[in-house]
């Protein structure tokens, strides 16, 4: 049983990319695909206030549907009042059906709810076909209730693809329905 978005990828996106005259793919296995989605939130205040960490973990659980991990500092930095192995953020890696469900909610529910949304930047590719975007607040996801959050916190989302170049990655994400700026 495929999710709705994976079915869309297999039935619409793959044939469109395969029939594209600009890129020469001989079979469906050469077409780039999304391998995983990484979602990260850095929380500098987590070392002083553990409640912030708990709320971030619960918000990620609501948004993603999967338990996230706590990232810890690798070394001590006295200027930031940070000791080794203190919590500094929350991270989650999505694969398979969790990835497709999250991408469906991101494109169809969350991004249209951003105020004054002009589209995603084309400059956020890393040179290898992977795309990163930053969200300024968590309220754009319908799972988050406005009354239950204590502070607006953003998150970084990285979409890892099997594309070799940024051009291939852009074509894949455009076919999937990502709203890029012109």
Residue frames as a rotation matrix with the C-alpha (Angstrom) as fourth column:
UNK 1
0.581 0.814 0.000 0.00
0.814 -0.581 0.000 0.00
0.000 0.000 -1.000 0.00
UNK 2
-0.509 -0.766 0.393 1.62
0.781 -0.603 -0.162 3.22
0.361 0.225 0.905 -1.20
UNK 3
-0.264 0.392 -0.881 0.91
0.479 -0.740 -0.473 6.65
-0.837 -0.547 0.008 0.18
UNK 4
0.733 0.673 0.100 -0.85
0.448 -0.366 -0.816 9.10
-0.512 0.643 -0.570 -2.09
UNK 5
0.637 -0.541 -0.549 2.33
-0.607 -0.791 0.075 11.05
-0.475 0.285 -0.833 -2.80
UNK 6
-0.441 -0.802 0.403 4.43
-0.343 0.565 0.750 8.00
-0.830 0.193 -0.524 -3.66
UNK 7
0.041 0.556 0.830 1.73
0.701 0.576 -0.420 6.84
-0.712 0.599 -0.367 -6.04
UNK 8
0.911 0.243 -0.333 1.80
0.002 -0.810 -0.587 10.29
-0.412 0.534 -0.738 -7.65
UNK 9
0.102 -0.962 -0.252 5.60
-0.730 -0.245 0.638 9.99
-0.676 0.119 -0.727 -7.99
UNK 10
-0.539 -0.367 0.758 5.43
0.074 0.876 0.476 6.56
-0.839 0.313 -0.445 -9.60
UNK 11
0.057 0.699 0.713 2.50
0.824 0.371 -0.429 7.23
-0.564 0.612 -0.554 -11.96
UNK 12
0.928 0.364 0.083 3.01
0.352 -0.778 -0.520 10.88
-0.125 0.512 -0.850 -12.99
UNK 13
0.661 -0.700 -0.271 6.49
-0.541 -0.695 0.474 12.14
-0.520 -0.167 -0.838 -12.13
UNK 14
-0.140 -0.772 0.620 8.57
-0.001 0.626 0.780 9.19
-0.990 0.108 -0.089 -13.35
UNK 15
0.207 0.218 0.954 6.95
0.902 0.336 -0.272 9.05
-0.380 0.916 -0.127 -16.83
UNK 16
0.986 0.165 -0.020 7.25
0.148 -0.925 -0.350 12.85
-0.077 0.343 -0.936 -17.19
UNK 17
0.402 -0.910 -0.104 10.96
-0.606 -0.350 0.714 12.81
-0.686 -0.224 -0.692 -16.35
UNK 18
-0.138 -0.433 0.891 11.56
0.325 0.830 0.453 9.72
-0.935 0.352 0.026 -18.50
UNK 19
0.380 0.382 0.842 9.96
0.911 0.002 -0.412 11.43
-0.159 0.924 -0.347 -21.51
UNK 20
0.746 -0.172 -0.644 11.84
-0.048 -0.977 0.206 14.70
-0.665 -0.122 -0.737 -20.94
UNK 21
0.869 -0.390 0.303 13.99
0.391 0.168 -0.905 15.53
0.302 0.905 0.299 -23.97
UNK 22
0.612 -0.660 0.436 16.53
-0.649 -0.734 -0.200 17.61
0.452 -0.161 -0.877 -21.99
UNK 23
-0.140 -0.627 0.766 17.70
-0.894 0.413 0.174 14.71
-0.425 -0.661 -0.618 -19.83
UNK 24
0.064 0.096 -0.993 18.44
-0.723 0.691 0.020 11.32
0.688 0.717 0.113 -21.32
UNK 25
-0.343 -0.063 0.937 17.33
-0.767 0.594 -0.241 8.46
-0.542 -0.802 -0.252 -19.07
UNK 26
-0.680 0.014 -0.733 17.09
-0.568 0.622 0.539 5.01
0.463 0.783 -0.415 -20.61
UNK 27
-0.265 0.641 -0.721 15.09
0.468 0.739 0.485 3.31
0.843 -0.208 -0.495 -17.86
UNK 28
0.603 0.700 0.383 13.08
0.006 -0.485 0.875 4.17
0.798 -0.525 -0.297 -14.78
UNK 29
0.707 -0.366 -0.605 15.89
0.707 0.356 0.611 3.20
-0.008 -0.860 0.511 -12.37
UNK 30
-0.397 -0.869 0.294 18.09
0.866 -0.461 -0.194 6.06
0.304 0.178 0.936 -13.57
UNK 31
0.218 0.567 0.794 15.50
0.204 -0.822 0.531 8.67
0.955 0.046 -0.294 -12.62
UNK 32
-0.819 -0.521 0.240 16.45
-0.098 -0.285 -0.953 10.58
0.565 -0.804 0.183 -9.46
UNK 33
0.258 0.894 -0.367 14.32
0.400 0.247 0.882 9.92
0.879 -0.375 -0.294 -6.42
UNK 34
0.246 -0.111 0.963 14.01
-0.762 -0.637 0.121 11.28
0.599 -0.763 -0.241 -2.91
UNK 35
-0.291 -0.478 -0.829 16.02
0.115 0.842 -0.526 9.16
0.950 -0.248 -0.190 -0.49
UNK 36
-0.144 0.241 -0.960 15.27
0.981 0.165 -0.105 10.83
0.133 -0.956 -0.260 2.84
UNK 37
0.339 0.260 0.904 14.17
0.090 -0.966 0.244 14.01
0.937 -0.001 -0.351 4.55
UNK 38
-0.419 -0.532 -0.736 16.09
0.841 0.079 -0.536 15.43
0.343 -0.843 0.415 7.51
UNK 39
0.512 0.584 0.630 14.36
0.174 -0.789 0.590 17.83
0.841 -0.192 -0.506 9.89
UNK 40
-0.306 -0.747 -0.590 16.45
0.858 0.053 -0.512 19.68
0.414 -0.662 0.625 12.43
UNK 41
0.720 0.422 0.551 15.86
0.119 -0.857 0.501 22.30
0.683 -0.296 -0.667 15.09
UNK 42
-0.411 -0.889 -0.203 18.70
0.527 -0.050 -0.848 23.89
0.744 -0.456 0.489 16.98
UNK 43
0.751 0.656 0.077 17.75
0.253 -0.393 0.884 24.93
0.610 -0.645 -0.461 20.51
UNK 44
-0.227 -0.929 0.294 20.40
0.047 -0.312 -0.949 27.01
0.973 -0.202 0.114 22.21
UNK 45
-0.197 0.229 0.953 18.37
-0.873 -0.483 -0.064 27.50
0.446 -0.845 0.296 25.39
UNK 46
0.586 0.514 -0.626 17.82
-0.267 0.852 0.450 23.76
0.765 -0.097 0.636 25.91
UNK 47
-0.278 -0.767 -0.579 20.84
0.416 0.447 -0.792 23.47
0.866 -0.461 0.194 28.21
UNK 48
-0.936 -0.051 0.347 19.34
-0.252 -0.591 -0.767 25.94
0.244 -0.805 0.540 30.69
UNK 49
-0.259 0.934 0.246 15.67
-0.856 -0.104 -0.506 25.01
-0.446 -0.342 0.827 30.33
UNK 50
-0.941 -0.160 0.299 14.82
-0.047 0.935 0.353 21.31
-0.336 0.318 -0.887 29.76
UNK 51
-0.054 0.996 0.076 11.12
0.222 0.086 -0.971 22.13
-0.973 -0.035 -0.226 29.23
UNK 52
0.178 0.034 -0.983 12.00
-0.814 -0.556 -0.167 23.68
-0.553 0.830 -0.072 25.84
UNK 53
-0.785 -0.556 -0.273 13.50
-0.617 0.664 0.422 20.38
-0.053 0.499 -0.865 24.77
UNK 54
-0.712 0.580 0.395 10.39
0.323 0.771 -0.548 18.44
-0.623 -0.263 -0.737 25.80
UNK 55
0.269 0.851 -0.451 8.05
-0.125 -0.434 -0.892 20.77
-0.955 0.296 -0.011 23.90
UNK 56
-0.096 -0.380 -0.920 10.22
-0.958 -0.215 0.189 20.51
-0.270 0.900 -0.343 20.78
UNK 57
-0.961 -0.239 0.142 10.20
-0.212 0.960 0.186 16.72
-0.180 0.148 -0.972 20.99
UNK 58
-0.340 0.910 0.239 6.41
0.423 0.375 -0.825 16.67
-0.840 -0.179 -0.512 21.31
UNK 59
0.308 0.423 -0.852 5.96
-0.527 -0.670 -0.523 19.16
-0.792 0.610 0.016 18.43
UNK 60
-0.519 -0.561 -0.645 8.17
-0.851 0.272 0.449 17.07
-0.077 0.782 -0.618 16.14
UNK 61
-0.884 0.254 0.393 6.20
0.166 0.956 -0.243 13.97
-0.437 -0.150 -0.887 17.13
UNK 62
0.103 0.980 -0.168 2.97
0.177 -0.184 -0.967 15.73
-0.979 0.070 -0.193 16.12
UNK 63
0.260 -0.032 -0.965 4.32
-0.778 -0.599 -0.190 17.16
-0.572 0.800 -0.181 12.87
UNK 64
-0.438 -0.640 -0.631 6.27
-0.893 0.394 0.219 14.16
0.108 0.659 -0.744 11.65
UNK 65
0.689 0.718 -0.099 4.58
-0.687 0.690 0.229 11.17
0.233 -0.089 0.968 13.27
UNK 66
0.528 -0.626 -0.573 7.89
0.420 0.779 -0.465 9.69
0.738 0.005 0.675 14.34
UNK 67
0.864 -0.240 -0.443 10.02
0.388 -0.244 0.889 10.03
-0.321 -0.940 -0.118 17.45
UNK 68
0.704 -0.652 0.282 12.94
-0.164 -0.535 -0.829 12.42
0.692 0.537 -0.483 17.11
UNK 69
0.337 -0.686 -0.644 16.36
0.885 0.464 -0.030 12.26
0.320 -0.560 0.764 18.72
UNK 70
0.957 -0.130 -0.260 18.12
0.024 -0.858 0.514 14.79
-0.290 -0.498 -0.817 20.92
UNK 71
0.490 -0.848 0.200 21.37
0.438 0.041 -0.898 16.07
0.754 0.528 0.392 19.46
UNK 72
0.847 -0.264 -0.461 24.09
0.417 -0.208 0.885 16.76
-0.330 -0.942 -0.067 22.00
UNK 73
0.777 -0.606 -0.169 27.14
-0.629 -0.743 -0.228 19.00
0.013 0.284 -0.959 21.93
UNK 74
0.744 -0.561 -0.362 30.43
0.303 0.767 -0.566 17.39
0.595 0.311 0.741 20.92
UNK 75
-0.331 -0.890 -0.314 32.69
0.789 -0.078 -0.610 19.68
0.518 -0.450 0.728 22.94
UNK 76
0.266 0.367 -0.891 32.54
0.868 -0.493 0.056 22.35
-0.419 -0.789 -0.450 25.61
UNK 77
-0.261 -0.283 0.923 32.35
0.614 -0.787 -0.068 26.03
0.745 0.549 0.379 24.64
UNK 78
-0.478 0.020 -0.878 32.63
0.852 -0.234 -0.469 28.34
-0.215 -0.972 0.095 27.63
UNK 79
-0.992 0.086 -0.093 31.45
-0.106 -0.963 0.248 31.43
-0.069 0.256 0.964 25.75
UNK 80
-0.366 0.908 -0.207 28.05
-0.462 0.016 0.887 29.79
0.808 0.420 0.414 25.21
UNK 81
-0.292 0.175 0.940 27.93
-0.927 0.188 -0.323 28.21
-0.233 -0.966 0.108 28.70
UNK 82
0.689 0.505 -0.520 27.92
-0.672 0.714 -0.198 24.84
0.271 0.485 0.831 26.99
UNK 83
-0.117 -0.684 0.720 29.41
-0.757 0.531 0.381 21.63
-0.643 -0.500 -0.580 28.30
UNK 84
-0.786 -0.252 -0.565 30.14
-0.577 0.628 0.522 18.43
0.223 0.736 -0.639 26.44
UNK 85
-0.810 0.508 -0.291 27.10
0.430 0.854 0.293 16.17
0.398 0.112 -0.911 25.83
UNK 86
-0.599 0.688 -0.410 24.54
0.038 -0.487 -0.872 18.85
-0.800 -0.538 0.266 26.76
UNK 87
0.010 0.672 0.741 21.40
0.894 0.326 -0.308 18.90
-0.449 0.665 -0.597 24.58
UNK 88
-0.680 -0.304 -0.668 21.54
0.015 -0.916 0.401 21.49
-0.733 0.262 0.627 21.79
UNK 89
-0.518 0.508 -0.688 18.81
-0.853 -0.360 0.377 20.42
-0.056 0.783 0.620 19.36
UNK 90
0.048 0.631 0.774 16.28
-0.193 0.766 -0.613 17.96
-0.980 -0.120 0.158 18.04
UNK 91
-0.518 -0.289 -0.805 16.59
-0.836 -0.028 0.548 16.01
-0.181 0.957 -0.227 14.80
UNK 92
0.193 0.578 0.793 14.61
-0.171 0.815 -0.553 13.40
-0.966 -0.029 0.256 12.87
UNK 93
-0.796 -0.418 -0.437 15.27
-0.528 0.127 0.840 11.44
-0.296 0.899 -0.322 9.66
UNK 94
0.238 0.950 0.201 12.28
-0.512 0.298 -0.806 10.39
-0.826 0.089 0.557 7.57
UNK 95
-0.870 -0.420 -0.256 12.34
-0.446 0.452 0.772 7.57
-0.209 0.787 -0.581 5.05
UNK 96
-0.874 0.476 0.099 9.79
0.474 0.791 0.386 5.54
0.105 0.384 -0.917 3.07
UNK 97
-0.053 0.965 0.256 6.12
0.802 -0.112 0.587 6.24
0.596 0.236 -0.768 3.84
UNK 98
0.302 0.096 -0.948 6.86
0.786 -0.588 0.191 8.75
-0.539 -0.803 -0.253 6.64
UNK 99
-0.688 -0.663 -0.296 8.87
0.332 -0.650 0.683 10.78
-0.646 0.371 0.667 4.12
UNK 100
-0.785 0.424 0.452 6.14
0.443 -0.128 0.887 10.79
0.434 0.897 -0.087 1.48
UNK 101
0.243 0.909 -0.337 3.39
0.923 -0.110 0.369 11.62
0.298 -0.401 -0.866 4.01
UNK 102
0.061 -0.296 -0.953 5.42
0.624 -0.734 0.268 14.52
-0.779 -0.611 0.140 5.42
UNK 103
-0.898 -0.440 0.015 6.18
0.273 -0.529 0.804 15.86
-0.346 0.725 0.595 1.94
UNK 104
-0.384 0.854 0.351 2.49
0.718 0.038 0.695 15.69
0.580 0.519 -0.628 1.05
UNK 105
0.493 0.574 -0.654 1.56
0.865 -0.406 0.296 17.68
-0.095 -0.712 -0.696 4.17
UNK 106
-0.301 -0.695 -0.653 4.41
0.515 -0.695 0.502 20.16
-0.803 -0.185 0.567 3.61
UNK 107
-0.957 -0.153 0.245 3.45
0.286 -0.391 0.875 20.95
-0.038 0.907 0.419 0.02
UNK 108
-0.415 0.881 0.227 -0.34
0.485 0.003 0.874 20.87
0.770 0.472 -0.429 0.33
UNK 109
0.574 0.693 -0.437 -0.97
0.720 -0.172 0.673 22.16
0.391 -0.701 -0.597 3.86
UNK 110
0.303 -0.504 -0.809 2.05
0.782 -0.353 0.513 23.92
-0.544 -0.788 0.287 5.40
UNK 111
-0.700 -0.699 0.146 3.63
0.652 -0.543 0.529 25.99
-0.290 0.465 0.836 2.62
UNK 112
-0.297 0.631 0.717 0.33
0.560 -0.493 0.666 27.54
0.773 0.599 -0.207 1.46
UNK 113
0.666 0.598 -0.445 -0.27
0.692 -0.272 0.669 28.74
0.279 -0.754 -0.595 5.04
UNK 114
-0.317 -0.834 -0.452 2.90
0.891 -0.425 0.158 30.88
-0.324 -0.353 0.878 5.12
UNK 115
0.629 0.514 -0.583 2.13
0.353 -0.857 -0.374 34.60
-0.692 0.030 -0.721 5.11
UNK 116
0.654 -0.299 -0.695 3.31
-0.628 -0.726 -0.279 36.43
-0.421 0.619 -0.662 1.97
UNK 117
0.135 -0.592 0.795 4.75
0.189 0.803 0.566 33.26
-0.973 0.074 0.220 0.48
UNK 118
0.354 -0.098 -0.930 6.55
-0.787 -0.569 -0.240 34.05
-0.505 0.817 -0.279 -2.79
UNK 119
0.879 -0.103 -0.465 7.86
-0.217 0.783 -0.582 30.57
0.424 0.613 0.667 -3.50
UNK 120
0.760 -0.648 0.056 10.96
0.317 0.444 0.838 28.60
-0.567 -0.619 0.543 -2.57
UNK 121
0.427 -0.707 -0.564 14.42
-0.750 -0.625 0.217 29.84
-0.506 0.330 -0.797 -3.52
UNK 122
0.961 -0.139 -0.239 16.26
-0.073 0.705 -0.705 28.01
0.267 0.695 0.667 -6.29
UNK 123
0.234 -0.953 0.193 19.61
-0.600 -0.298 -0.742 28.86
0.765 0.058 -0.642 -4.68
UNK 124
0.293 -0.052 0.955 19.27
-0.935 0.192 0.297 26.40
-0.198 -0.980 0.008 -1.80
UNK 125
0.965 -0.070 -0.253 20.71
-0.019 0.942 -0.336 23.41
0.261 0.329 0.907 -3.65
UNK 126
0.677 -0.719 0.158 24.06
-0.254 -0.027 0.967 22.09
-0.691 -0.695 -0.200 -2.42
UNK 127
-0.070 -0.731 -0.679 25.65
-0.969 -0.113 0.221 21.19
-0.238 0.673 -0.700 -5.76
UNK 128
-0.960 -0.273 0.059 24.73
-0.261 0.952 0.163 17.50
-0.100 0.141 -0.985 -5.53
UNK 129
-0.548 0.815 -0.186 20.97
-0.024 0.207 0.978 17.79
0.836 0.541 -0.094 -6.06
UNK 130
-0.324 0.428 -0.844 19.97
0.930 0.305 -0.203 18.04
0.171 -0.851 -0.497 -2.37
UNK 131
-0.166 0.389 0.906 17.67
0.155 -0.897 0.414 20.87
0.974 0.209 0.089 -1.31
UNK 132
-0.569 -0.035 -0.822 17.49
0.821 0.030 -0.570 22.67
0.044 -0.999 0.012 2.04
UNK 133
-0.128 0.554 0.822 14.90
0.122 -0.814 0.568 25.10
0.984 0.173 0.036 3.30
UNK 134
-0.917 -0.180 -0.356 14.29
0.376 -0.090 -0.922 26.84
0.134 -0.979 0.150 6.57
UNK 135
0.095 0.979 0.181 10.91
0.538 -0.204 0.818 27.49
0.838 0.020 -0.546 8.15
UNK 136
-0.581 -0.389 0.715 10.59
-0.209 -0.778 -0.593 30.37
0.786 -0.494 0.371 10.59
UNK 137
-0.443 0.487 0.753 7.73
-0.883 -0.094 -0.459 29.03
-0.153 -0.868 0.472 12.67
UNK 138
-0.993 0.055 0.107 5.95
0.057 0.998 0.009 25.79
-0.107 0.015 -0.994 13.46
UNK 139
-0.394 0.912 -0.113 2.42
-0.214 -0.210 -0.954 27.23
-0.894 -0.352 0.278 13.27
UNK 140
-0.328 0.273 -0.904 2.08
-0.940 -0.186 0.285 26.54
-0.091 0.944 0.318 9.55
UNK 141
-0.863 0.069 -0.501 1.50
-0.034 0.981 0.193 22.86
0.504 0.183 -0.844 10.30
UNK 142
-0.029 0.962 0.272 -2.16
-0.545 -0.243 0.802 22.22
0.838 -0.125 0.531 11.15
UNK 143
0.235 0.090 -0.968 -1.20
0.525 0.826 0.204 19.69
0.818 -0.556 0.147 13.85
UNK 144
-0.722 -0.579 -0.378 0.24
0.645 -0.368 -0.669 22.46
0.249 -0.727 0.640 16.05
UNK 145
0.454 0.886 -0.089 -2.26
0.825 -0.381 0.416 24.33
0.335 -0.263 -0.905 18.21
UNK 146
0.038 -0.445 0.895 -1.46
0.134 -0.885 -0.446 28.02
0.990 0.137 0.026 18.72
UNK 147
0.648 0.316 0.693 -2.45
-0.574 -0.395 0.717 27.95
0.500 -0.863 -0.075 22.39
UNK 148
0.976 -0.219 -0.019 -0.09
0.187 0.781 0.596 25.10
-0.116 -0.585 0.803 23.27
UNK 149
0.264 -0.940 0.218 3.20
0.755 0.060 -0.653 26.63
0.601 0.337 0.725 22.08
UNK 150
0.526 -0.146 -0.838 5.34
0.688 -0.506 0.520 28.81
-0.500 -0.850 -0.166 24.32
UNK 151
0.032 -0.568 -0.823 7.57
-0.324 -0.784 0.529 30.39
-0.945 0.250 -0.209 21.67
UNK 152
0.935 0.233 -0.266 7.81
-0.308 0.170 -0.936 30.47
-0.173 0.957 0.231 17.88
UNK 153
-0.029 -0.956 0.293 10.67
-0.372 0.283 0.884 28.25
-0.928 -0.084 -0.364 16.75
UNK 154
0.418 0.114 -0.901 11.75
-0.907 -0.004 -0.421 27.40
-0.052 0.994 0.101 13.24
UNK 155
0.425 -0.319 0.847 13.23
0.011 0.937 0.348 24.29
-0.905 -0.139 0.402 11.72
UNK 156
-0.266 -0.581 -0.769 15.55
-0.883 -0.173 0.436 23.31
-0.387 0.795 -0.467 8.90
UNK 157
0.621 0.499 0.605 14.39
-0.143 0.831 -0.538 20.75
-0.771 0.248 0.587 6.35
UNK 158
-0.391 -0.771 -0.502 16.83
-0.786 -0.004 0.618 19.00
-0.479 0.637 -0.605 4.01
UNK 159
0.765 0.626 0.154 15.54
-0.394 0.644 -0.656 16.88
-0.510 0.441 0.739 1.15
UNK 160
-0.339 -0.929 0.146 18.19
-0.532 0.318 0.785 14.36
-0.776 0.188 -0.603 0.07
UNK 161
0.764 0.576 -0.291 17.80
-0.537 0.318 -0.781 13.13
-0.358 0.753 0.552 -3.50
UNK 162
0.318 -0.641 0.699 19.71
0.452 0.750 0.483 10.64
-0.834 0.162 0.528 -5.63
UNK 163
0.978 0.050 0.203 20.23
0.203 -0.463 -0.863 13.33
0.051 0.885 -0.463 -8.30
UNK 164
0.198 -0.980 0.033 23.80
0.979 0.199 0.038 13.94
-0.044 0.025 0.999 -9.42
UNK 165
-0.789 -0.445 0.424 23.42
0.505 -0.862 0.034 17.65
0.350 0.241 0.905 -10.23
UNK 166
-0.729 0.514 -0.452 21.32
0.057 -0.612 -0.788 20.59
-0.682 -0.601 0.417 -9.08
UNK 167
-0.630 0.483 -0.609 19.59
-0.775 -0.334 0.537 20.67
0.056 0.810 0.584 -12.48
UNK 168
-0.563 0.401 -0.723 18.32
0.056 0.891 0.450 17.11
0.824 0.213 -0.524 -12.02
UNK 169
-0.741 0.258 -0.620 17.29
0.665 0.154 -0.731 17.82
-0.093 -0.954 -0.286 -8.42
UNK 170
-0.741 0.472 -0.478 15.40
-0.368 -0.881 -0.298 20.96
-0.561 -0.045 0.826 -9.48
UNK 171
-0.572 0.529 -0.627 13.60
-0.636 0.197 0.746 19.05
0.518 0.826 0.223 -12.23
UNK 172
-0.627 0.309 -0.715 12.60
0.470 0.882 -0.030 16.30
0.622 -0.355 -0.698 -9.78
UNK 173
-0.716 0.335 -0.613 11.31
0.538 -0.295 -0.790 18.71
-0.446 -0.895 0.031 -7.14
UNK 174
-0.730 0.478 -0.488 9.46
-0.623 -0.759 0.189 20.81
-0.280 0.442 0.852 -9.74
UNK 175
-0.549 0.516 -0.658 7.74
-0.312 0.604 0.733 17.69
0.776 0.608 -0.170 -11.05
UNK 176
-0.627 0.283 -0.726 6.78
0.708 0.596 -0.379 16.76
0.325 -0.752 -0.574 -7.51
UNK 177
0.364 0.872 0.329 5.05
0.678 -0.490 0.548 20.14
0.638 0.023 -0.769 -7.13
UNK 178
-0.110 -0.460 -0.881 7.51
0.894 -0.433 0.115 22.26
-0.434 -0.776 0.458 -5.14
UNK 179
0.819 0.513 0.257 6.58
0.573 -0.740 -0.351 25.93
0.010 0.435 -0.900 -5.65
UNK 180
-0.190 -0.967 -0.172 9.85
0.906 -0.240 0.349 27.55
-0.379 -0.089 0.921 -6.77
UNK 181
0.295 0.183 -0.938 10.29
-0.013 -0.981 -0.195 31.25
-0.955 0.070 -0.287 -7.52
UNK 182
0.843 0.028 0.537 10.62
0.530 0.131 -0.838 32.27
-0.094 0.991 0.096 -11.16
